């Protein structure tokens, strides 16, 4: 059986993973075992009504058999899962009502944009539901039809958008996966020693813990939440080792989640004409308008392919990444990875591959009049130059230029401080054949 929970938190508090922890405790009280690692499944990061990180929690449960897995601790009690399950009849309709009733005290129901959903299914939903959920926009009505066709049960609150994420999470097949260890606290006093965070970030399998460019500790949430810290990595045992290396304020529990974070599952290769609002795309094109800085510190440029043109943006939160983008020039060939904003219609860059960046000529100064020895003035873009004193004219080529050599080819990414949950860091990408 699969339990899916989503849309329980808000920007002002709570965390769906904490609800997931208490769902596991409640299932164990009822005599059920957890099967495999609990799952944290991130969905389309461009959804305009998401509560925060757009992540659902999935717990597979039943009668466990096979090898025991250590998955965390709750207030000193070790938590385990099993690798396999035996068949067992479960009344999903009665159970979903019971669990929802016992978990709803954690739901941020007073928040306008929080619309929880709880789903229980005896089987995984079709995989295409996951791919739609991580790349497109779905409606509650669409998902309700799929739930009904599968004979699953659900409970929704308010608008019930949570059943979308819960169902899409159940549909995930974890073909590419990473892990996150999340520690929880009741205290308002929170601290993590930066030196120990820098130390764990040097572990090859750990990613997005520390941003050296901006001296930013990335494992601590910025919002109000029960989470004290979260460590992301490729191996659960390495996460436990990293946790032991940290010096932090006290926490009462922690849980290891299997996740789709850092997998780039949200990205789809498209021509520019195929791009739709709220997509996340990989687009290859040629720079057709030079980068420019606009109010707020954002850097904007345009790319074109045979089907159209679109703006691309490195927004202010991407910090030093903007300096790389500012070095692009018309004619450069690039591959842009990012999410599509509706208004203004722009690709919000997550990373970029600069395929070709040839040398270009840069004007140093206007030409000197051979008759008068004075600097000549431009007659307008592409129209050449004229001496104001004697009227002598020359073409554009008469100006003084220098050749600017560039070593710009390769991959570049936004810093950790600006990274989206689903975006694959280059630290992983460089070894992805060994990871996935």
Residue, then its C-alpha position, 0 to 999 in steps of 0.5 A: x500500500x502507498x500513502x501520499x500526503x501533500x500541500x500541508x505546509x505554508x510559507x509561514x510554517x510546518x513541513x510536509x516531511x514532518x507530517x510524513x514522520x508522524x504518519x509513519x509513527x501512526x502506521x506503526x501504532x496500527x501494526x503496519x511496517x514501512x517498506x523501503x525508505x519514505x519518499x520526498x517527491x518534488x514536483x513542477x517548481x513553476x506551479x504558481x500556487x505551490x505552498x513552498x518547495x512543492x514536495x509530496x511525501x510518500x510512505x509505502x507500508x504493509x507487512x514487512x519482510x526481508x532485510x531491515x533498513x535503518x531510516x532514522x530516529x524519533x525521540x530516541x527510538x530507532x525507526x526501521x523499514x523493510x525491503x519487501x512486503x507480504x500481501x495483506x488486505x487493507x481497507x484503504x477508505x477507512x484507513x485514509x479517513x483515520x490517518x487524515x483525522x489524526x494528522x490534520x492537526x499538523x495541517x496549516x489549514x488557516x493558510x489561504x494557499x494550503x489545500x491538503x490531500x491524503x491518498x492511499x492506493x494499493x498500487x502505484x499510479x501510472x508513471x506518466x502521472x509523475x512525469x506530468x506532475x513534475x513537468x506540467x500543470x494538473x487539475x484536481x479533477x484529472x487526478x480524481x479520475x485517475x484515483x477512481x480508476x485505480x480503486x484508491x481512496x483519498x481525503x481532500x481539504x479545501x481546494x484539495x490540490x494536495x491530492x495532485x502531489x500525493x498521487x504524482x508522488x505515488x506514481x514516481x518510479x525512482x529511476x534516478x534518486x538521491x537522499x535527504x536526511x532531515x532533522x527536526x526540533x521543537x526549539x526556537x533556538x537553532x544553530x549549526x556550526x558553519x565549520x562542520x557544514x564546510x567539512x561535510x560539503x567536501x564529502x564527494x557524495x554530499x551536495x548543496x550543503x554549503x555555498x563557498x561563493x556566497x559563504x552561505x549555509x544551505x542546510x538550514x531552512x530560512x522559513x519557520x519549520x520544524x526542520x533544523x537541517x537537511x543534508x542531501x546526498x547520494x548514499x544514506x550511510x554517508x548522510x548518517x556519517x555527515x550528520x555525526x560530523x555536524x555540531x548543532x543545537x539539539x534536535x529530537x528526531x531525524x528521518x532519511x528520505x529517498x528523493x528525486x531532488x537533484x535529478x533534473x527530472x523536471x527538464x524537457x528538451x524543446x524548440x523555442x516554439x514548443x515552450x509553454x508557460x510553467x514548463x522547465x526546459x532545455x533549449x539550444x539556441x544562438x544568442x541573438x541579443x547581447x546581455x543587458x543589466x536591468x533594474x534590480x541587478x538582473x541580466x537578460x539576453x535573448x536566444x533564437x533557434x529556427x522556430x523562434x526567439x525567447x528571453x533568458x534571465x539570470x536574476x539577482x539571487x544568482x549572484x556571481x553567475x550573472x557575470x558569466x551570463x554578461x560575457x555572452x555575445x551575439x552569435x554564441x551558441x548555448x544550451x539553456x536549462x531553466x523554468x519558464x515564467x509566464x510574465x514576462x515570458x522568460x527562461x529563468x536559468x538554472x544552468x547553461x552550457x556554452x557550446x561555442x563562444x568565438x573571439x569577437x572584435x571590440x571597438x576601442x575608439x573612433x578613427x582619427x581624421x587623416x586630414x585634421x588629426x581629430x577624432x571623427x564622429x559616428x554618423x549612426x549605427x553602421x553608417x561610418x564616421x565623419x570629421x566634424x571639421x573637414x567633412x571627411x568620411x570613412x567606413x565602420x572598419x576605420x575605427x580602432x578595434x581589439x580582438x577579445x579572446x574568450x575561454x567560456x565554453x562548458x557548463x555553468x550553474x547558479x550557486x547553491x544559494x539559488x539552486x532549485x530542489x530538482x536541479x542537478x548540480x554539476x557536482x553530480x552531473x560530472x559523475x552522473x553515469x556512476x550515480x544514476 
